Amino acid sequence: MIIQFLFIGLPYAAIAAVVIGTYYRLTRKEYTVSSLSSQFLESKYLKWGSVPWHLGILVIFVGHLVPFLLPDLWADLVKHRSILIALEAAGFVAGVMCVLGLVVLIIRRIITSTLQLVTKPLDFVVYVLLLSQILLGLVTAYSYRYGSVWAPGTVYAYLFSVLRLSPDMTYVQDMPFVIQAHIALAWVILMLIPFTRLIHMFSIPLEYLFRLPQKVVWTNEVRWNRRSERAQYMESRRYFFRGVAGVTGAAGLLSFGVLEKSGHYFQGQTLDDAKEAALLEKRLKRMKLTTEEKSYELERLKNEAIYIADLKELQPATGKYFIDYEMRPALAFRDAKGLPNLLSAKCTHLGCTVGKDVDGQGRIVCPCHVSYFDIHTGVPQAGSPTEIPLEHLAWHVRASDGTIVAHGAPDGTVATTAAYDAAKSETYKVFIIKSKGVTVA
């Protein structure tokens, strides 16, 4: 019940609140759409909090928005490991900047008496929620890495389902608690936008970029000269401190990385027997999976044909998963003539695995973006994100004595030989074969 509220009820309540509340404030109370600037009350610490916070949150916002709006472009980018690592690192650094900036802004609000006069309790609520959200994002990025790869097919698929007014929480209901909390808290923050200073994000002065230039003339020449000298002196100091801060920050990060590794090295093994056993068990499972995968690769390199299933095991309404020669998931069906129908199960949109169950119209569905593919032609339905059909795979059927009695080509054509006997089809075996140069006469 709670899960349904967090991922179905709360999202629509948040969307309704932000749309109605923002419209009301923009049209009825337009002069309240502001962050209530506090720069005149305290400016010394403002830049150390505001600048890293706004830069960091802008990077994070773009990093969340691009894969949502341009999933194909994003998928092409994260295929390259170097780009993937760079994106993950940039997002993590931006998150750290946000945390540091928020901490400075919170402390600034607490220790400055003049700011306390214009600070409302809801301001601290917003600070706490934003800080919690960023920390949850950092924990997610550290504990469940490469979210740039797995998020588009899960979290963003859930968001698409919400926006399509057909919410599907199965994408996120089995996810770890940290990720679920990150998603739910995002809806809470969205709901609070019209009622807090977060509304100022809708008051960006874009007209400032296009207005005519203005020149301010100071009429007191003596005072102007003094201010110019003072400004030059302060500007030189500012550049000096910026340089020192940059060098110090870089040296600090480098030192932290080196000292952390050195500390772990000299500290030695700190795991107890139970934790070490769990770690070894996890490593052993990974090794077994790697060994199994490599055995499949070796089998496909050495053999021109690989056994998939007995023909009697294949069904027209439920496919049988197997691994093709390209180490990709594939499906085997039995057509109306009693012959195999082998298709790639790798979706031509984002590369996810399509379902094995056939609906009443002879289609299988890709759960990532709810697109249907015809199992006979592999062609996706009209309006799908992809227009590329699923690939047919080459195969042949052997009798018990090894004689080839039927075969299919990658273009979907099927043929039987003179040795084919429908009465003996229950004893036939299906093999996938290398498709290079395979044709059906």
C-alpha positions as CSV (number, residue, x, y, z in Angstrom):
1,M,0.0,0.0,0.0
2,I,2.8,2.4,0.9
3,I,4.7,1.5,-2.3
4,Q,1.6,2.3,-4.4
5,F,1.2,5.6,-2.6
6,L,4.9,6.6,-3.1
7,F,5.1,5.6,-6.8
8,I,1.6,6.2,-8.1
9,G,-0.4,8.5,-5.7
10,L,2.5,10.8,-4.7
11,P,3.7,11.5,-8.3
12,Y,0.3,12.7,-9.5
13,A,-0.2,14.8,-6.3
14,A,3.2,16.4,-6.8
15,I,2.6,17.1,-10.5
16,A,-0.8,18.6,-9.8
17,A,0.6,20.7,-6.9
18,V,3.5,22.1,-9.0
19,V,1.3,22.9,-12.0
20,I,-1.6,24.5,-10.2
21,G,0.5,26.2,-7.5
22,T,3.1,27.6,-9.9
23,Y,0.3,28.9,-12.2
24,Y,-1.4,30.6,-9.3
25,R,1.8,32.3,-8.0
26,L,2.9,33.4,-11.5
27,T,-0.5,34.9,-12.3
28,R,-1.9,36.1,-9.0
29,K,1.2,36.7,-6.9
30,E,3.9,37.3,-9.5
31,Y,5.9,39.5,-7.2
32,T,6.4,36.6,-4.7
33,V,8.1,34.5,-7.3
34,S,11.5,35.1,-6.0
35,S,14.2,33.6,-3.8
36,L,14.2,36.7,-1.5
37,S,17.9,37.6,-2.2
38,S,20.0,37.8,0.9
39,Q,23.1,39.2,-0.7
40,F,22.7,42.6,0.8
41,L,22.4,41.1,4.3
42,E,25.4,38.9,4.0
43,S,27.7,38.4,1.0
44,K,31.0,37.1,2.4
45,Y,29.9,33.5,2.6
46,L,27.2,33.6,-0.1
47,K,29.6,33.0,-3.0
48,W,31.2,30.0,-1.3
49,G,27.8,28.3,-1.0
50,S,25.7,29.6,-3.8
51,V,28.3,29.1,-6.6
52,P,29.2,25.5,-6.0
53,W,25.5,24.7,-5.3
54,H,24.1,26.2,-8.5
55,L,27.0,24.9,-10.7
56,G,26.6,21.4,-9.2
57,I,22.8,21.2,-9.4
58,L,22.9,22.5,-13.0
59,V,25.3,19.7,-14.1
60,I,23.1,17.1,-12.2
61,F,19.9,18.5,-13.8
62,V,21.4,18.3,-17.3
63,G,22.7,14.8,-16.6
64,H,19.2,13.6,-15.6
65,L,17.4,15.5,-18.3
66,V,19.4,14.4,-21.4
67,P,18.9,10.7,-21.1
68,F,15.2,11.3,-20.4
69,L,14.6,13.4,-23.5
70,L,17.2,11.9,-25.8
71,P,17.5,8.2,-24.8
72,D,19.0,7.1,-28.2
73,L,21.7,9.7,-28.1
74,W,22.4,8.9,-24.4
75,A,22.6,5.1,-25.2
76,D,25.1,5.7,-28.0
77,L,27.2,7.8,-25.6
78,V,27.4,5.4,-22.7
79,K,28.3,2.5,-25.0
80,H,31.8,3.9,-24.9
81,R,33.5,3.1,-21.6
82,S,35.6,6.3,-21.5
83,I,32.5,8.5,-21.9
84,L,30.6,6.5,-19.4
85,I,33.4,6.9,-16.8
86,A,33.6,10.6,-17.5
87,L,29.9,11.1,-17.1
88,E,29.8,9.2,-13.9
89,A,32.7,11.1,-12.5
90,A,31.3,14.5,-13.5
91,G,28.0,13.6,-11.8
92,F,29.7,12.5,-8.6
93,V,31.9,15.6,-8.4
94,A,28.8,17.8,-9.1
95,G,27.0,16.0,-6.2
96,V,29.9,16.7,-3.9
97,M,29.8,20.4,-4.9
98,C,26.1,20.5,-4.2
99,V,26.6,19.1,-0.7
100,L,29.5,21.5,0.1
101,G,27.5,24.4,-1.2
102,L,24.4,23.5,0.8
103,V,26.3,23.0,4.0
104,V,27.8,26.5,3.6
105,L,24.4,28.0,2.9
106,I,22.8,26.3,5.9
107,I,25.6,27.4,8.3
108,R,25.4,30.9,6.9
109,R,21.7,31.0,7.7
110,I,22.3,29.8,11.2
111,I,25.2,32.0,12.2
112,T,24.1,35.3,10.6
113,S,21.7,37.2,12.8
114,T,20.4,39.5,9.9
115,L,19.6,36.4,7.8
116,Q,17.6,34.8,10.6
117,L,15.1,37.7,10.5
118,V,14.2,36.7,6.9
119,T,14.5,33.0,7.3
120,K,11.3,30.9,7.6
121,P,11.1,27.4,9.1
122,L,10.2,26.1,5.6
123,D,13.5,27.3,4.3
124,F,15.3,24.9,6.6
125,V,12.9,22.1,5.6
126,V,13.9,22.7,1.9
127,Y,17.6,22.7,2.8
128,V,17.3,19.4,4.7
129,L,15.3,17.8,1.8
130,L,17.7,19.0,-0.8
131,L,20.7,17.8,1.2
132,S,19.1,14.4,1.8
133,Q,18.3,14.1,-1.9
134,I,21.8,14.9,-3.0
135,L,23.3,12.5,-0.4
136,L,20.9,9.7,-1.5
137,G,22.1,10.3,-5.1
138,L,25.7,10.1,-4.1
139,V,25.1,6.8,-2.2
140,T,23.3,5.5,-5.2
141,A,26.1,6.5,-7.6
142,Y,28.6,4.8,-5.3
143,S,26.8,1.7,-4.3
144,Y,25.0,1.0,-7.6
145,R,27.4,2.2,-10.2
146,Y,26.8,3.1,-13.8
147,G,23.4,4.4,-13.4
148,S,23.9,6.1,-16.7
149,V,23.4,2.6,-18.2
150,W,20.7,1.0,-16.1
151,A,18.5,4.0,-15.2
152,P,17.1,4.7,-18.7
153,G,15.5,1.2,-18.9
154,T,14.2,1.3,-15.3
155,V,13.8,4.6,-13.5
156,Y,13.1,6.6,-16.7
157,A,10.8,4.0,-18.0
158,Y,8.8,4.4,-14.8
159,L,8.8,8.2,-15.3
160,F,7.5,7.7,-18.8
161,S,4.7,5.5,-17.6
162,V,3.7,8.2,-15.1
163,L,3.6,10.9,-17.7
164,R,1.6,8.6,-20.1
165,L,-1.0,8.3,-17.3
166,S,-0.4,4.5,-17.1
167,P,2.0,4.3,-14.1
168,D,3.9,1.0,-13.9
169,M,5.7,0.8,-10.6
170,T,7.1,-2.7,-11.4
171,Y,10.1,-0.9,-12.8
172,V,11.1,0.4,-9.4
173,Q,9.2,-1.6,-6.7
174,D,12.0,-4.2,-6.4
175,M,14.9,-1.7,-6.5
176,P,17.1,-1.1,-3.4
177,F,15.7,1.1,-0.7
178,V,18.2,3.9,-1.4
179,I,17.0,4.2,-5.0
180,Q,13.3,4.1,-4.0
181,A,13.9,6.8,-1.4
182,H,15.7,8.9,-4.0
183,I,12.8,8.7,-6.4
184,A,10.1,9.3,-3.7
185,L,12.0,12.3,-2.2
186,A,12.2,13.8,-5.7
187,W,8.4,13.8,-5.9
188,V,8.2,15.5,-2.4
189,I,10.6,18.2,-3.4
190,L,8.6,18.7,-6.7
191,M,5.4,19.1,-4.6
192,L,7.0,21.8,-2.4
193,I,8.2,24.0,-5.3
194,P,5.1,26.4,-5.4
195,F,5.2,26.8,-1.6
196,T,8.9,27.6,-1.0
197,R,11.7,29.7,-2.4
198,L,12.3,26.9,-4.9
199,I,9.8,28.8,-7.1
200,H,12.5,31.2,-8.1
201,M,13.7,28.7,-10.7
202,F,10.8,29.9,-12.8
203,S,11.9,33.6,-12.5
204,I,15.1,33.4,-14.6
205,P,15.6,37.0,-16.1
206,L,16.1,35.9,-19.7
207,E,15.3,39.4,-20.9
208,Y,18.5,40.5,-19.3
209,L,20.4,38.7,-22.1
210,F,18.6,40.7,-24.8
211,R,18.0,44.1,-23.4
212,L,20.0,47.1,-24.7
213,P,23.3,47.8,-22.9
214,Q,23.3,50.3,-20.1
215,K,26.1,52.5,-18.9
216,V,26.3,53.8,-15.4
217,V,28.2,57.0,-15.0
218,W,29.6,58.1,-11.6
219,T,29.5,61.9,-11.3
220,N,32.0,62.3,-8.5
221,E,35.4,62.1,-10.2
222,V,37.5,62.0,-7.0
223,R,35.4,59.3,-5.4
224,W,35.4,57.4,-8.7
225,N,39.2,57.4,-8.9
226,R,39.4,56.1,-5.4
227,R,36.9,53.4,-6.1
228,S,38.8,52.4,-9.2
229,E,42.1,52.1,-7.3
230,R,40.4,50.0,-4.6
231,A,38.6,47.9,-7.2
232,Q,41.9,47.1,-9.0
233,Y,43.5,46.1,-5.7
234,M,40.6,43.9,-4.7
235,E,40.5,42.4,-8.2
236,S,44.2,41.4,-8.0
237,R,43.6,39.9,-4.6
238,R,40.6,38.0,-5.9
239,Y,42.6,36.5,-8.7
240,F,45.4,35.5,-6.3
241,F,43.0,33.8,-3.9
242,R,41.2,32.0,-6.8
243,G,44.5,30.6,-8.0
244,V,45.6,29.6,-4.5
245,A,42.2,28.0,-3.9
246,G,42.4,26.1,-7.2
247,V,45.9,24.8,-6.5
248,T,45.0,23.9,-2.9
249,G,41.9,22.1,-3.9
250,A,43.7,20.0,-6.6
251,A,46.5,19.2,-4.3
252,G,44.0,18.2,-1.6
253,L,42.1,15.9,-3.9
254,L,45.4,14.3,-5.1
255,S,46.6,13.9,-1.5
256,F,43.3,12.4,-0.4
257,G,43.4,9.8,-3.1
258,V,47.0,8.8,-2.4
259,L,46.6,8.8,1.4
260,E,43.4,6.8,1.3
261,K,45.1,4.1,-0.7
262,S,48.1,4.2,1.5
263,G,45.9,4.0,4.6
264,H,44.1,0.9,3.3
265,Y,47.4,-0.7,2.4
266,F,49.0,-0.2,5.9
267,Q,45.8,-0.9,7.7
268,G,45.6,-4.4,6.2
269,Q,42.7,-6.8,6.2
270,T,39.8,-5.5,8.4
271,L,37.1,-8.0,7.5
272,D,35.9,-10.6,9.9
273,D,35.4,-14.2,8.9
274,A,31.7,-13.8,8.0
275,K,32.3,-10.7,5.8
276,E,35.3,-12.3,4.2
277,A,33.3,-15.4,3.5
278,A,30.5,-13.4,1.9
279,L,33.0,-11.5,-0.2
280,L,34.7,-14.7,-1.4
281,E,31.3,-16.2,-2.2
282,K,30.4,-13.2,-4.3
283,R,33.7,-13.3,-6.1
284,L,33.2,-17.1,-6.7
285,K,29.7,-16.4,-8.2
286,R,31.2,-13.8,-10.5
287,M,34.0,-16.2,-11.6
288,K,31.4,-19.0,-12.3
289,L,29.3,-16.6,-14.4
290,T,32.5,-15.5,-16.3
291,T,33.5,-19.1,-16.8
292,E,30.1,-20.1,-18.0
293,E,30.0,-17.1,-20.4
294,K,33.5,-18.0,-21.7
295,S,32.5,-21.6,-22.2
296,Y,29.6,-20.4,-24.4
297,E,31.9,-18.3,-26.4
298,L,34.3,-21.2,-26.9
299,E,31.5,-23.5,-27.9
300,R,30.4,-21.0,-30.5
301,L,33.9,-20.5,-31.9
302,K,34.6,-24.2,-32.2
303,N,31.2,-25.4,-33.6
304,E,29.3,-24.6,-36.8
305,A,26.0,-25.7,-35.2
306,I,24.9,-25.7,-31.6
307,Y,22.0,-27.7,-30.1
308,I,19.1,-25.5,-28.9
309,A,16.2,-27.8,-28.0
310,D,14.1,-30.7,-29.2
311,L,11.6,-29.6,-31.7
312,K,8.8,-30.9,-29.5
313,E,9.8,-28.5,-26.8
314,L,9.2,-25.4,-28.9
315,Q,5.8,-23.8,-28.5
316,P,3.9,-21.2,-30.7
317,A,2.8,-19.0,-27.8
318,T,5.8,-19.1,-25.5
319,G,9.4,-18.7,-26.7
320,K,12.4,-20.5,-25.4
321,Y,15.4,-18.3,-24.5
322,F,18.9,-19.2,-25.7
323,I,22.2,-17.5,-26.6
324,D,23.0,-16.9,-30.3
325,Y,26.4,-16.8,-31.9
326,E,26.9,-13.1,-31.0
327,M,26.4,-13.9,-27.3
328,R,23.0,-12.1,-27.4
329,P,19.7,-13.4,-26.1
330,A,17.4,-15.1,-28.6
331,L,14.0,-16.8,-28.7
332,A,12.9,-20.0,-30.4
333,F,9.2,-20.6,-31.3
334,R,7.4,-23.2,-33.4
335,D,5.4,-21.9,-36.3
336,A,2.0,-23.0,-37.7
337,K,3.8,-25.6,-40.0
338,G,5.5,-27.2,-37.0
339,L,8.9,-25.7,-37.9
340,P,11.2,-23.6,-35.8
341,N,11.2,-19.8,-35.8
342,L,14.3,-18.3,-34.3
343,L,14.5,-14.5,-33.5
344,S,17.0,-12.3,-31.8
345,A,15.6,-11.2,-28.4
346,K,17.7,-8.1,-28.2
347,C,15.5,-5.0,-28.7
348,T,16.6,-2.8,-31.6
349,H,15.9,0.3,-29.6
350,L,17.9,0.2,-26.3
351,G,19.2,-3.3,-26.4
352,C,17.0,-4.7,-23.7
353,T,15.6,-8.3,-23.8
354,V,12.1,-8.7,-25.2
355,G,9.5,-10.9,-23.5
356,K,8.9,-14.5,-24.5
357,D,5.1,-14.6,-24.3
358,V,3.1,-14.1,-27.5
359,D,-0.1,-12.0,-27.4
360,G,-3.3,-12.7,-29.3
361,Q,-1.9,-10.8,-32.4
362,G,1.3,-12.8,-32.7
363,R,3.5,-10.2,-31.0
364,I,6.1,-10.1,-28.3
365,V,6.7,-7.0,-26.2
366,C,9.7,-5.1,-25.1
367,P,9.1,-4.1,-21.5
368,C,11.5,-1.2,-21.5
369,H,9.4,1.0,-23.8
370,V,6.3,-1.1,-24.5
371,S,6.9,-1.8,-28.2
372,Y,5.5,-4.9,-29.9
373,F,7.4,-7.0,-32.5
374,D,5.7,-9.5,-34.8
375,I,7.2,-12.9,-34.2
376,H,6.9,-13.9,-37.9
377,T,8.5,-10.9,-39.4
378,G,10.3,-9.2,-36.5
379,V,8.8,-5.9,-37.5
380,P,7.9,-3.5,-34.7
381,Q,4.5,-1.9,-34.5
382,A,3.8,1.5,-36.0
383,G,4.9,4.4,-33.9
384,S,7.5,2.5,-31.9
385,P,10.8,4.2,-30.9
386,T,12.6,1.9,-33.4
387,E,11.8,1.0,-36.9
388,I,14.4,-1.8,-37.1
389,P,13.0,-5.3,-37.0
390,L,14.3,-8.1,-34.8
391,E,16.8,-10.3,-36.7
392,H,15.9,-13.8,-37.8
393,L,18.6,-16.4,-37.0
394,A,19.9,-19.3,-39.2
395,W,19.0,-22.8,-38.1
396,H,18.5,-26.4,-39.2
397,V,16.7,-29.4,-37.9
398,R,18.3,-32.8,-37.6
399,A,16.7,-36.2,-37.4
400,S,17.9,-38.8,-34.9
401,D,20.5,-40.1,-37.3
402,G,22.0,-36.6,-37.9
403,T,20.3,-36.0,-41.2
404,I,19.3,-32.3,-41.9
405,V,15.6,-32.3,-42.6
406,A,14.8,-28.6,-42.5
407,H,16.7,-25.3,-42.4
408,G,16.0,-21.5,-42.1
409,A,18.0,-18.5,-43.3
410,P,18.5,-15.0,-41.7
411,D,16.1,-13.5,-44.1
412,G,13.3,-15.6,-42.6
413,T,12.9,-18.1,-45.4
414,V,12.3,-21.7,-44.4
415,A,12.6,-25.0,-46.4
416,T,12.4,-28.7,-45.8
417,T,14.4,-31.5,-47.4
418,A,13.1,-34.7,-49.0
419,A,14.0,-36.5,-45.7
420,Y,11.6,-34.4,-43.7
421,D,8.7,-36.5,-42.2
422,A,6.1,-34.7,-40.2
423,A,5.2,-37.9,-38.4
424,K,8.7,-38.1,-36.9
425,S,8.9,-34.4,-36.0
426,E,8.7,-35.1,-32.3
427,T,12.1,-36.8,-32.5
428,Y,13.8,-33.9,-34.4
429,K,16.4,-31.6,-32.8
430,V,16.9,-27.9,-33.5
431,F,20.3,-26.4,-34.0
432,I,21.4,-22.8,-34.4
433,I,24.1,-22.4,-37.1
434,K,26.5,-19.7,-38.2
435,S,24.6,-17.5,-40.5
436,K,27.5,-16.3,-42.7
437,G,26.7,-17.3,-46.3
438,V,23.5,-19.3,-45.3
439,T,20.8,-19.3,-47.9
440,V,17.7,-21.4,-48.5
441,A,17.1,-22.7,-52.0
